[in-house]
Amino acid sequence: MAPAGADDNPLKAAALSARLKIAEQALGPFEAAHRELTAAWTAIDTKAQGATAIAGVFLGAAISILTKDPGALTARERQLVLGITVALAVSVILALFALIPRALPVVDYPESRFRKVRDLLKLDNDAEFLSMLVDPFADERNAWVAALASLQKRSATKARLLLWAHVTTTLAVLQAAILVGLMLVN
């Protein structure tokens, strides 16, 4: 869609096209950052799902050991199995918290950007074009900044929850190693 009068003046059309490309390129880094943060968000979710599954399987085994024949274990072994059970339960809970859906601000850029560009293309006056170019894209930039900050903050929260889920699973594994050592010695 060529601006009014662009057919009459190819230089004006080229200048207009160049200015629009510059404005679009200025927003490109925001879109790229959003894609990267979204990929990190997805990776955290995938890891949290795996952590939940792994810890859940071992949690079931630990509960089975505790409930099957608790008299077959010494008091120290029962304490270790209980510690393993608690650590795995905490791990599952933390990983599930990491998976809780969270609302994120969305930048409605394709439709709103199309409308802004369409309105800009209708302008004949270069001064008016330049004055309007700053305002519409500044609003979009501000929306991107808010959306990215929110996504980054919430991703960091999810990552911390997942980190602590892994720490508690590691504690369970260490306790399991101690338990196996004690059982081999007895």
N, C-alpha and C positions, 0 to 999 in steps of 0.2 A: 504494500500500500504506500504509494508515494504521497508526500505532503502536497498541499495545494500549491500550485505554481512550480513544483519541482520539475515537471516536464519542460517548462520554459527555461529553466536555469539548471543545467547539469552540475555546475559547481556547487550551487546551493544544496542540491540533493546529496552530493558526495559529502559535503560538510555536515549535513544533518545526519547522514548515516554514520559518519565517523564519531560524532558526538554521542549518538545512541550506543554505539559499540563501547565507547569509553565508560559510559554510565553502567552498562551491563557488566563490563569487566570489573568495575569497582565492587559489584555485589558478588562476583564469582567466588572470592575467597570465603565469604560467609557460607555460601552453599557447600563449598568443599569441606569446610570445618564441620558443618552440620552432617555431611555424609560420614566423616571420620568418627564423630562422636556417636552417631547412630550405629556404626559398625562396632564400636567399643561397647555400646549398650547391649547389642545382640550377643557379642562374645561373652560378656558378663552373665547374661541370661543363660547361655549355653553351658557355661561352666557351673553355674549355680544348679542347673538341672542335673548335671552329672554328679556334683557334690551331694545333692539330695539323694540321688539313687544309690550311690556308693555307701554313704553313711547310713541310709535306711536299711540296706541289706545287712550290714554288720550290726546295726542296732537290733534288728530282728534276731540275729544269731546270739547276741549278748543276752537278750531277754529270754531266749530259749534256754540258754545255759543256766540262767538264774532260776528259772521256774521249773526246769526238768527234774533236777535232783540236787537241790542246794546243799544237802548233807554230804554229798560226795566231794565238796570243796572245803578247804580249810577256811578259817575266818579271814585270813589275809587274802586268799584267792577270791572269796566272795566280795571283799571290799574292792579289789581290783576290777572284778567284773562289774560291780556297781559303778565304779568310777568310769569305766569304759562306756557303760550304758548312758550315764549322765552326759559325758563328753559328746557322744554320738547324737544324743537327743538334742543337745544345744546346737550342734553342727547342723542338723536337719532344720531346726527352727530358724537359725540365722540364714541358711541358704534359701529357705522358703520366704523369709522376709525380703531377701534380695530380689525375689521373683514377683513380689507384689506389684501389680500394675500401678503406674503413677501417671497422673495427668501432666502433660507438657504443653507449653504454649506452641502454637503452630503459626508459621508465617504463611499466609495465604498469598504466596507470591505469583503463581502463574496467571491467575485471573486478574488480580489487581495490577500486576505489572503490565499485562496486555492492555488493560484499560488506560493506564498512564501513558504507555507508548503510543497508543492510538490517539489519545488527546494531544500529545506532543507533536505527532506527525501532522496534525491538522493546522498547526500554527504556521503563519507566513513570516511573522516578525521575529528576527533573530534574537533581539533583546528580550522579548517576551518568552521565547523558547528557552533561553538560558536561565531566566528567572524561575520558570516553572520546572526546569530540569532538576534544580537543586532540591526543592521542597519535596516532590513526590518520592524521589529516591532516598532522601534523608529519612523519611518516615519508614521506608522499608528497611534501611540500614538499622535504625533504632529497634525495629521489630526483630531483626536478625540478632542483634546484640542481646536483647532480652531472652530470646529463645535459646541461643547458644549458652548463655550464662545458666539458665535453668537446667538445660540438658547436662551441662558439665557438672553442676552441683549434685543433681540427682544421680548421675553416673558414679560420682565419687562416693556417694552414700551406698549405692549398691556394691561397689568394689570393696568398701570397708566391711560391709556385712559378709561378703564372700571371703575376704581375708580371714575374718574371725571364725568363719565356718571351717576353713582349712586349718587354722590353728587348733581348734578343738578336736578336729579329726586327727591331727598329728598327735595331740595329747592322748587320744584313745589308742592310737597305734603304739605309742611308747608304753602305755600301761599294758597293752596286749603282749608286747615283747617281754616285759617284766613278768607277767603272768605265765607265759610259756617257759621262761627261765626257771621260775619257781616250781612249776609242774615237772620239769625235767629233773630238777635237783631232788624232788621228793620221791 
